[in-house]
């Protein structure tokens, strides 16, 4: 009897691994702002795109000129980063999306207020 149960457990694990691999294989990388990168005017770039949890956003920009700060909805609306907000400044930052809406701003003074902010919703 134990042999049948072992076979069932192994089969369940194989199926689970296949499902997980399928989800990972479907993840995509998106360059924010397309060829223009993360800059002024790229805040509407995500409009009309369909993102999934696990997809990666690639923020490309000139380090020292811009940055990326992951914020909450209030930070997005007020263009302010709460203490402890995750800040990226390499100029080539990869952010993996989780389910729900993620908010990003440029933390350089005046840039967010000039429209350098974005909300991305992943299913």
Phi, psi and omega in degrees: 000323181296328181299317179296321179293318178299318179297319179295317179296315180297315179298317178298319179294319179297316179296318179298315178299320179296318178295316179297317179297321179298320178295316181293322182293335181276348181297143181236157174252134180237128175274116181300129180081006183054224186293339180281342180074189181279106182203186177301136179090354181271001182297333180265003183306323184283347182301131177084357179264149178250117181251150177240152174303134183101340175294154182245133172264132178249114179262113177247130182196169178281116178301141182089338178265318179226174170206181178229132177233124175278123184231177173266181182301320180296318178296323178295314182291325184261358183057045177224146181256121178291159176304139180087000178297144179282125181245138178241140183213015184283338186090353178212073188256134178252127180234121179272128182282143171251166180298136181112196182258130176250142183239138181225143174225161167270127184274001177288130184310129178089340185289314179298315180300334178273008175104005182273072178208158186205144172242133181231127180252128179246134178279000000 
